[in-house]
Amino acid sequence: MEPLVLVQRFSDKRLSGKVAVITGGARGIGAATAKLFAQNGANVVIADILDDLGHTLADSIGGKYIHCDVANESDVKSTVDLALSWKGKLDIMFNNAGIAGPSGSITNIDMEQVKYLFSVNVNGILHGIKHAAKAMIDGGNGGCILCSSSTSAIMGGLGSHPYSSSKEAILGLMKSSACELGVHGIRVNCISPHGVPTEILVGAYREFLGRAEMKAEEVSKIVAERGSLLRGRSATVEDVAQAALFLASEESGFITAHNLVLDGGYTSAISNMNFIYN
């Protein structure tokens, strides 16, 4: 009997020759994704306001860096234009940039801070979809647009009021954009992480617990113990990067208008029912 031969479906360079833009790409989830995309053959443009980190990372992966405040539409347009002038096309747009915004009771929220939050978290993604879609339509070869949302968009109590509402708005924008752009072969999807120890989450824990010295490792431990069905396991920036790679690659070619939730099951089922199974 002939031995069973397993055919590897995924190539080692799943984004070979693709051109990708990642906003908020200088650190955290964006940086991890930029590295993974480059490892898989993509030409990556990193857009951020953290110039030193962005330049260093771009140089290390053979990519490009551009200063980009996503709240300013002209900055986003310039970012897409850089990708087009560099490689002549845009295949992947990862709208990842975002901020935490104001916290506290809804009875005393500073509305000017809320307006700024929405200018980054919602308008920034709208700018990204707008200019990426135009470039992809003009290119005629379809494309992939990804947007960072959050589990706070689908479950109450996981973020501040303004942050949660901004992240839920992104889900609606993703779905409506997917409806329009599918005819051009452009897929639009969201990624909603939970408990990833980014600057935003660690900062929120520091404020909530009153511990300015709190480390990312401590946040991960809390999430592993209380914020997942997978005991001892918390999300990492690499987990999100792998999800972005899947959605950006041809393996997800029939997936659009989808919100990929990375939460260890937390928002889908309660985690304290072991008494039923024991």
Secondary structure, DSSP 8 states (H G I E B T S, - for coil): ---------S-S-TTTT-EEEEET-SSHHHHHHHHHHHHTT-EEEEEES-HHHHHHHHHHHT-EEEE--TTSHHHHHHHHHHHHHHHS---EEEE--------S-GGG--HHHHHHHHHHHTHHHHHHHHHHHHHHHHHTS-EEEEEE--GGGTSTTSS-HHHHHHHHHHHHHHHHHHHHHGGGTEEEEEEEE-S---HHHHHHHHHHHT-TT--HHHHHHHHHHHS-SSTT----HHHHHHHHHHHHSGGGTT--S-EEEESTTTTTS-S--HHHH-
